[in-house]
Amino acid sequence: MRHSSPRPSPPRIALAAVLLVGACTQAPPPASTVAAFASDPDDACARQQQNFANARTLFAASVITGAAVGAVAGSAVRIRIGGGVVPGSVAVLGGLAAGALAGAAVGSYLDQRRREAGDDAALAAAVAGDVARENENLDLARNAAEFLLDCRLRRAQDIREAAREGRLPPAQAEAQLATLRAQAGRDLALARDVEARIASRDGELAPAMEALAPGARAEGAAEAPGAAPAVAATAPTALPLRARPEATAVTIATVPAGRPVLLRPARDPDFVAVEAEGGARLGYVPAASFPAAPVARAVSPPATAPLRVLAASNVVRRDNFRETVGDLSRAAAGQGFEPGI
């Protein structure tokens, strides 16, 4: 069974995204962290970076506290990328009374959910609801990160085009591309912070998922794209490499025809990740570009045992977010911001 998360579609991404910027019982982050993620008014991608910064608050509180807030308010909104309306921007919600957060976890997450449940069925349903919400949050955070990366790379594309057309002096173009690389480094720091928060929340949910759906997480880990072995291949033609596994993503390089490469499944089952022979990821191409590409296919989850399916797909979604962080990491190292692409 494949548990890879399907591509986002507008009806499915209209999820309840609760982002709190105030009225919260959590201790505020250190001042240095706040400064590191402060919005830069001169940043062309400030809106996308702020969306991603907002998305990290989805993982700021304990799982049970987050569930209490989620019952009060929240919605996802859409942003426009490349001329098309796509989901992923996150609404900032504030003004919630502190009383909505009064049910902070006492003891372990599973212990508290067990105390609240009247029976085993109610316990399983409560945990399934929390895992479903966490999966939605993971999708929202990944979308926000991807749209931020897309904005950076499209800005770099615009700068290179202006330089080629003589509208921007080469030295000025290189300076602007260097600024973008530095901004991508800040994006990566933010992504690492979100990744750490996700790991902390997983520390709450994982024991409950394993207790109520034994082995489901191991099944998900085995099916996650990142767990698949690399497959050796040769580029049949010159292939444009995308920054993300999506047809509208920015082209960041080209694999020449005849070059030996390694292929792995990507978070979008219609794409594969292309790596150099040493294992360095180069980008993404449609799976159809190779006759025998390793592809992770999504399946419709069975109606029975919802917690088992949710627990397995939770692992896959965390793996997908980790892959997106890898994309941001390569951008921070300069991929996509070279003057001569």
C-alpha positions as CSV (number, residue, x, y, z in Angstrom):
1,M,0.0,0.0,0.0
2,R,1.2,3.5,-0.9
3,H,0.5,6.2,1.6
4,S,2.2,9.1,-0.3
5,S,0.2,12.3,0.1
6,P,-1.7,13.3,-3.0
7,R,-1.1,16.6,-4.8
8,P,-3.0,19.5,-3.2
9,S,-6.3,20.5,-4.8
10,P,-8.4,23.6,-3.8
11,P,-11.2,21.6,-2.1
12,R,-8.8,19.6,0.0
13,I,-6.5,22.4,1.0
14,A,-9.3,24.6,2.3
15,L,-8.3,23.3,5.7
16,A,-8.7,24.8,9.2
17,A,-5.3,26.5,9.7
18,V,-5.1,28.1,13.1
19,L,-2.2,30.5,13.5
20,L,-2.0,32.4,16.7
21,V,0.1,35.5,17.1
22,G,-1.2,36.5,20.5
23,A,-3.3,35.4,23.4
24,C,-1.2,32.3,23.9
25,T,-0.2,30.5,27.1
26,Q,3.0,29.3,25.4
27,A,6.2,31.1,26.4
28,P,7.3,33.5,23.7
29,P,10.3,32.4,21.5
30,P,13.7,33.9,22.4
31,A,14.2,37.5,21.2
32,S,17.0,36.3,18.9
33,T,14.6,34.0,17.2
34,V,12.0,36.7,16.7
35,A,14.5,39.0,15.2
36,A,15.8,36.3,12.8
37,F,12.3,35.8,11.4
38,A,11.2,39.5,11.3
39,S,9.7,40.5,8.0
40,D,11.9,42.7,5.8
41,P,9.8,45.3,4.0
42,D,12.3,45.4,1.2
43,D,12.0,41.7,0.6
44,A,10.0,40.9,-2.6
45,C,8.9,37.6,-1.0
46,A,8.0,39.1,2.4
47,R,4.4,38.0,2.1
48,Q,5.4,34.4,1.4
49,Q,8.0,34.4,4.1
50,Q,5.5,35.7,6.6
51,N,3.0,33.0,5.6
52,F,5.7,30.4,6.4
53,A,6.5,32.1,9.6
54,N,2.8,32.0,10.5
55,A,2.6,28.4,9.6
56,R,5.2,27.5,12.3
57,T,2.7,28.6,14.9
58,L,0.6,25.6,13.9
59,F,3.1,23.6,15.8
60,A,3.8,26.0,18.7
61,A,1.6,24.5,21.3
62,S,1.0,20.9,22.5
63,V,-1.2,18.7,20.4
64,I,-4.2,19.0,22.7
65,T,-3.9,22.7,23.1
66,G,-3.7,23.0,19.3
67,A,-6.9,21.0,19.0
68,A,-8.7,23.3,21.5
69,V,-7.7,26.3,19.4
70,G,-8.6,24.6,16.2
71,A,-12.2,24.1,17.4
72,V,-12.6,27.9,17.8
73,A,-11.5,29.4,14.5
74,G,-9.3,29.0,11.5
75,S,-9.3,28.9,7.7
76,A,-6.8,28.6,4.8
77,V,-6.7,31.2,2.1
78,R,-5.2,31.1,-1.4
79,I,-2.3,33.0,-3.0
80,R,-1.5,33.6,-6.6
81,I,1.7,32.1,-8.1
82,G,2.6,32.3,-11.8
83,G,-0.8,33.6,-12.8
84,G,-2.8,30.8,-11.3
85,V,-4.6,30.6,-8.1
86,V,-3.1,28.0,-5.8
87,P,-3.6,27.1,-2.2
88,G,-1.1,27.5,0.5
89,S,-1.2,31.0,2.0
90,V,-2.1,30.8,5.6
91,A,-4.5,33.1,7.4
92,V,-3.3,34.9,10.6
93,L,-5.9,34.6,13.3
94,G,-5.7,36.5,16.5
95,G,-7.8,37.8,19.3
96,L,-8.7,34.4,20.8
97,A,-9.3,34.4,24.5
98,A,-6.7,32.8,26.6
99,G,-9.4,30.6,28.0
100,A,-9.5,28.7,24.7
101,L,-6.0,27.4,25.7
102,A,-6.9,26.4,29.2
103,G,-6.8,22.7,28.4
104,A,-3.1,22.4,28.1
105,A,-1.8,18.8,28.4
106,V,-1.1,17.4,31.8
107,G,1.0,14.3,31.8
108,S,1.4,12.4,28.5
109,Y,-0.7,13.1,25.5
110,L,-2.1,9.6,25.5
111,D,-2.9,9.6,29.2
112,Q,-4.9,12.8,28.9
113,R,-6.8,11.6,25.8
114,R,-7.5,8.4,27.7
115,R,-8.9,10.3,30.7
116,E,-11.1,12.3,28.5
117,A,-12.5,9.3,26.4
118,G,-15.4,7.3,27.7
119,D,-14.2,4.1,26.0
120,D,-11.7,2.7,23.6
121,A,-13.7,3.7,20.5
122,A,-13.8,7.3,21.7
123,L,-10.1,7.3,22.5
124,A,-9.3,6.0,19.0
125,A,-11.6,8.6,17.4
126,A,-10.0,11.4,19.4
127,V,-6.4,10.4,18.5
128,A,-7.5,10.0,14.9
129,G,-8.9,13.5,14.8
130,D,-5.6,14.9,16.3
131,V,-3.5,13.0,13.7
132,A,-5.8,14.1,10.9
133,R,-5.4,17.7,12.0
134,E,-1.6,17.3,12.3
135,N,-1.5,15.9,8.7
136,E,-3.4,19.0,7.5
137,N,-1.0,21.2,9.3
138,L,2.0,19.4,7.7
139,D,0.4,20.0,4.3
140,L,-0.1,23.7,5.0
141,A,3.4,24.2,6.3
142,R,4.9,22.4,3.3
143,N,2.8,24.4,0.9
144,A,3.9,27.7,2.5
145,A,7.6,26.6,2.3
146,E,7.2,25.6,-1.3
147,F,5.5,28.9,-2.3
148,L,8.3,30.8,-0.5
149,L,10.9,28.9,-2.5
150,D,9.0,29.5,-5.7
151,C,8.9,33.2,-5.1
152,R,12.6,33.4,-4.5
153,L,13.5,31.5,-7.7
154,R,11.0,33.5,-9.8
155,R,12.6,36.7,-8.6
156,A,16.0,35.3,-9.6
157,Q,14.6,34.4,-13.0
158,D,13.4,38.0,-13.4
159,I,16.8,39.4,-12.4
160,R,18.6,37.2,-15.0
161,E,16.2,38.1,-17.7
162,A,16.6,41.8,-17.0
163,A,20.4,41.4,-17.1
164,R,20.2,39.5,-20.5
165,E,18.0,42.2,-22.0
166,G,20.4,44.9,-20.8
167,R,17.8,46.4,-18.4
168,L,20.1,45.6,-15.4
169,P,23.9,46.0,-15.3
170,P,25.6,42.6,-14.7
171,A,27.2,43.8,-11.4
172,Q,23.9,44.9,-10.1
173,A,22.3,41.6,-11.1
174,E,24.9,39.6,-9.3
175,A,24.5,41.7,-6.2
176,Q,20.7,41.2,-6.3
177,L,21.2,37.4,-6.8
178,A,23.6,37.4,-3.8
179,T,20.9,39.1,-1.7
180,L,18.4,36.5,-2.7
181,R,20.8,33.7,-1.7
182,A,21.2,35.4,1.7
183,Q,17.4,35.6,2.1
184,A,17.1,31.9,1.1
185,G,19.5,31.2,4.1
186,R,16.9,32.9,6.4
187,D,14.2,30.8,4.8
188,L,16.2,27.7,5.6
189,A,16.7,28.8,9.2
190,L,12.9,29.2,9.5
191,A,12.3,25.8,7.9
192,R,14.7,24.2,10.4
193,D,12.8,25.8,13.2
194,V,9.5,24.5,11.9
195,E,11.1,21.1,11.4
196,A,12.1,21.0,15.1
197,R,8.6,22.0,16.2
198,I,7.2,19.2,14.1
199,A,9.6,16.7,15.7
200,S,8.5,17.9,19.2
201,R,4.9,17.4,18.4
202,D,5.6,14.0,17.0
203,G,7.1,13.1,20.3
204,E,3.6,13.5,21.7
205,L,1.7,11.7,19.0
206,A,4.0,8.9,18.2
207,P,3.5,6.8,21.4
208,A,-0.3,7.1,21.0
209,M,-0.3,6.1,17.4
210,E,1.9,3.1,18.1
211,A,-0.2,2.0,21.1
212,L,-3.5,2.2,19.2
213,A,-2.3,1.3,15.7
214,P,0.8,-0.9,16.2
215,G,3.2,-1.0,13.3
216,A,1.3,1.6,11.2
217,R,4.1,4.1,11.5
218,A,6.7,1.5,10.4
219,E,4.5,0.8,7.4
220,G,4.4,4.5,6.5
221,A,8.1,4.8,6.9
222,A,8.7,1.9,4.5
223,E,6.4,3.5,1.9
224,A,7.7,7.1,2.2
225,P,9.5,8.4,-0.9
226,G,12.6,9.0,1.1
227,A,12.9,5.4,2.0
228,A,13.1,4.1,-1.6
229,P,16.5,3.1,-2.9
230,A,18.0,5.0,-5.7
231,V,17.7,3.6,-9.2
232,A,20.5,4.1,-11.7
233,A,19.4,5.6,-15.1
234,T,20.7,7.6,-18.1
235,A,19.1,10.8,-19.2
236,P,17.4,9.9,-22.5
237,T,17.4,13.5,-23.7
238,A,18.3,16.9,-22.3
239,L,15.9,17.3,-19.4
240,P,15.0,20.6,-17.6
241,L,15.3,20.2,-13.9
242,R,12.6,21.8,-11.8
243,A,13.2,23.2,-8.3
244,R,10.2,21.4,-7.0
245,P,8.3,18.3,-8.2
246,E,5.6,20.3,-10.1
247,A,5.2,21.2,-13.7
248,T,5.0,25.0,-13.0
249,A,8.1,25.1,-10.8
250,V,11.1,27.1,-11.9
251,T,13.8,25.4,-14.1
252,I,17.1,25.5,-12.2
253,A,19.4,23.5,-14.5
254,T,19.4,20.9,-17.3
255,V,20.6,17.3,-17.3
256,P,22.4,16.7,-20.6
257,A,21.4,13.7,-22.7
258,G,23.4,10.6,-21.8
259,R,24.4,11.7,-18.3
260,P,24.2,8.9,-15.7
261,V,21.9,9.8,-12.8
262,L,20.1,8.3,-9.9
263,L,16.4,8.5,-9.5
264,R,14.2,8.4,-6.4
265,P,10.4,8.8,-5.9
266,A,9.4,12.4,-5.1
267,R,6.6,13.7,-2.9
268,D,4.5,14.2,-6.1
269,P,4.1,10.7,-7.6
270,D,4.1,12.2,-11.1
271,F,7.7,13.3,-10.6
272,V,11.1,11.8,-9.7
273,A,14.0,13.3,-7.9
274,V,17.2,13.3,-10.0
275,E,20.5,12.9,-8.2
276,A,24.1,12.9,-9.3
277,E,26.0,9.7,-9.1
278,G,27.4,10.8,-5.8
279,G,23.9,11.3,-4.3
280,A,23.7,15.1,-4.5
281,R,20.1,16.1,-5.5
282,L,19.9,18.1,-8.8
283,G,16.2,18.7,-9.1
284,Y,13.0,17.0,-10.4
285,V,11.7,15.8,-13.7
286,P,8.4,14.2,-14.7
287,A,8.5,10.5,-14.0
288,A,7.4,9.9,-17.6
289,S,10.9,11.2,-18.7
290,F,12.4,7.8,-17.8
291,P,10.9,4.4,-18.9
292,A,11.3,2.7,-15.5
293,A,11.3,5.5,-13.0
294,P,10.6,4.6,-9.3
295,V,7.2,6.2,-8.6
296,A,5.3,6.4,-5.3
297,R,1.6,6.1,-6.2
298,A,-1.1,7.3,-3.8
299,V,-4.1,5.0,-3.2
300,S,-7.5,5.7,-1.7
301,P,-7.4,4.8,2.0
302,P,-9.8,2.2,3.2
303,A,-12.8,3.3,5.2
304,T,-11.8,0.8,8.0
305,A,-9.0,1.5,10.5
306,P,-8.8,5.2,9.9
307,L,-6.2,5.8,12.6
308,R,-3.9,3.2,11.0
309,V,-4.1,4.9,7.7
310,L,-3.7,8.4,9.3
311,A,-0.7,7.2,11.3
312,A,1.1,5.8,8.2
313,S,0.4,8.9,6.1
314,N,1.6,11.1,9.0
315,V,5.0,9.6,8.6
316,V,4.9,10.1,4.8
317,R,3.9,13.8,5.2
318,R,6.7,14.4,7.6
319,D,9.1,12.8,5.1
320,N,7.6,15.1,2.4
321,F,8.2,18.2,4.6
322,R,11.8,17.0,5.1
323,E,12.2,16.8,1.4
324,T,11.0,20.4,1.0
325,V,13.5,21.5,3.6
326,G,16.1,19.8,1.5
327,D,15.0,21.9,-1.5
328,L,15.3,25.0,0.6
329,S,18.7,23.9,1.8
330,R,20.0,23.7,-1.8
331,A,18.6,27.1,-2.6
332,A,20.4,28.5,0.5
333,A,23.6,27.0,-0.9
334,G,23.0,28.9,-4.2
335,Q,21.1,26.5,-6.4
336,G,18.8,28.5,-8.7
337,F,20.5,31.8,-8.0
338,E,23.5,31.4,-10.4
339,P,23.9,34.3,-12.8
340,G,24.3,32.1,-15.9
341,I,21.3,29.8,-15.7
